[in-house]
Amino acid sequence: MITEIRIYKLKENTATEFITVFTEQSLPMMKRWRVNVVDYGFSLIDVDSFYLIRSYESIEQRKESQEAFYGSDEWINGPEKAIMGCIDTYNTSVVDSEKLIINKTVSK
């Protein structure tokens, strides 16, 4: 398994539009397309930063999934223009899911 962490830097004053389109159109579409969305939301320190975490079986499965999803008529004729109009830039990291350390607490 792999985990993709995507950070979107939104254009100023587009956060409300972005989250509306994301939750009402993009997220339901990802569910229909069986994309495993692990988590999403706004940064605690930057109101114009949004994260999306997805998991995939492999690098190859991620590529196939994203090519099909982002190349579909449903995306192109649906939320693509509104979503992309809100995004200034984005960065993507893909990591081995087994190497992630989640909720590790160091006790004294």
N, C-alpha and C positions, 0 to 999 in steps of 0.2 A: 504494500500500500504506500501511496505517496500523498502528501498534503501540499496543496497550493495555497499560498498566502498572497493575496493581491491587495495593494494599497492604492486607492484612488485619491488624487488631489483634485478636489472639485473647484470649479470656478466660483469666485466670490458670489454670494447670495443665491446659489443654486441648490443648497442642501435640502430645502423643503421639497422642491420639485423632484430632485433625485430620489429621495427616500419614498416619495409617493409612487413614482413610476417603478422603482425597484420592488417595493412591496406589493403593489397592485398588479404589475405586469411581468417583470423579469423573474421574480422569485417563483410565482406560480408556474411560469414557463419552465424554469429549471426543474421544478418538481415533476412536471409532465414529461420532461426529457430525461428523468431519472438521474439528474446531477445531484450528487451528495453534497449538500451545503451543510458544513459543520457549524459555522457561525458567521455573523455579519454585524456591522454596526459602525457608529461613529467613534473616532478617537476621543479619549478623555481629555486630551490636551490641545486638540486642533479641530475646531468645528467644521473645517473644510476638508478633513481627511476621513475616509470611509474605508473599512476593511471588509474583505470577503474571503472566507476560508472554505475551500472545497477539498474533498478527498477523492482519489481515483485508485484503481487497481494497479496501474503502472503508468509510466511515461507515455507509452504507446496508446493506452486506453484514454488518457487525458487528451492527447492530440486528436484522436478520432472523435471523441465526444465534443471537443470544442470546435473542430472543423464542421461537424454536422450541425451543432447548435447555432454557432455564429454565421454559418452559411445558409441557414434555413430561411424560407420565405416568412415563416412566423416571426423570426427575429428581425429580419430586414424590413418587413412591412409593419412591424409592431413597435416594440419599445426602443429599437436601436437608435433612431435619430434623437429622441428625447434624452436617453441615457448619455449618449456620446456628446450631446450638446452641453451637458453639465460637467463633463470631465475635462480638466486641464491636462493632467498627466496621470499615468499609473505605472506601478512597478509590480513585478511578479517574482516571487521566490517559490521554488518547488523543493521540498525536503522529504527525506525518508521518514515516513510516519512512525516507524519503530524507534527512531532516534529523538523524537520529541519528548521533552520532559514537561508534563502538565501538572500544575498544582503541587510542585515539589516544595515542601516546607523544611526549612533548616531549623532544628530545635537546639537549644543550648542546654 
